[in-house]
Amino acid sequence: MCAIDLGREVRTGRGLTDAGRAARERLRLRAVARFEGGDSNSRLAAALRVSERSVERWRRA
């Protein structure tokens, strides 16, 4: 994936900076721990302030 330098920050084709991707990965790892605890997708999405669709994708991965 190519990075585009926009002056202050570098964005990739997906629109996230390196810091944004790192923050998203930290959320995903928190979700994994809660999957093991038996939380539902809706409860987990609300707790992490993400969409249920994101939680569904993380659970399938």
VMD Tcl script that draws the C-alpha trace (Angstrom):
set ca {
  {0.00 0.00 0.00}
  {1.39 3.39 -0.94}
  {1.66 6.15 1.60}
  {0.86 9.74 0.65}
  {2.63 12.54 2.48}
  {0.12 15.30 3.14}
  {2.54 17.53 4.98}
  {1.81 16.90 8.65}
  {0.75 13.26 8.55}
  {1.15 10.28 6.32}
  {-2.02 8.53 5.26}
  {-2.40 5.22 3.52}
  {-5.03 4.28 0.99}
  {-7.42 3.29 3.79}
  {-7.47 6.76 5.31}
  {-5.80 5.93 8.62}
  {-2.50 7.26 9.82}
  {-0.01 4.90 11.43}
  {-1.22 6.16 14.82}
  {-4.83 5.53 13.80}
  {-4.07 1.98 12.74}
  {-2.23 1.37 16.03}
  {-5.20 2.69 18.01}
  {-7.58 0.48 16.01}
  {-5.37 -2.56 16.67}
  {-5.42 -1.83 20.42}
  {-9.23 -1.77 20.28}
  {-9.28 -5.05 18.38}
  {-7.05 -6.68 21.00}
  {-9.33 -5.42 23.79}
  {-12.24 -6.94 21.89}
  {-10.52 -10.32 21.68}
  {-10.13 -10.40 25.46}
  {-13.84 -9.63 25.86}
  {-14.84 -12.27 23.28}
  {-13.29 -14.81 25.59}
  {-15.36 -13.38 28.44}
  {-18.55 -14.05 26.49}
  {-19.67 -10.48 25.73}
  {-22.23 -10.07 22.95}
  {-21.39 -8.10 19.82}
  {-23.78 -5.29 20.73}
  {-22.48 -4.96 24.28}
  {-18.89 -5.00 23.08}
  {-19.56 -2.43 20.34}
  {-21.14 -0.07 22.85}
  {-18.32 -0.50 25.36}
  {-15.60 0.14 22.76}
  {-17.62 2.80 20.91}
  {-17.33 1.06 17.54}
  {-19.93 -0.33 15.15}
  {-21.37 -3.79 15.61}
  {-20.14 -4.52 12.09}
  {-16.53 -3.93 13.23}
  {-17.03 -6.28 16.15}
  {-18.52 -8.92 13.83}
  {-15.47 -8.66 11.55}
  {-13.06 -8.92 14.46}
  {-14.88 -11.95 15.83}
  {-14.68 -13.73 12.46}
  {-10.98 -12.93 11.96}
}
mol new
graphics top color blue
foreach p $ca { graphics top sphere $p radius 0.5 }
foreach p [lrange $ca 0 end-1] q [lrange $ca 1 end] { graphics top cylinder $p $q radius 0.2 }
display resetview
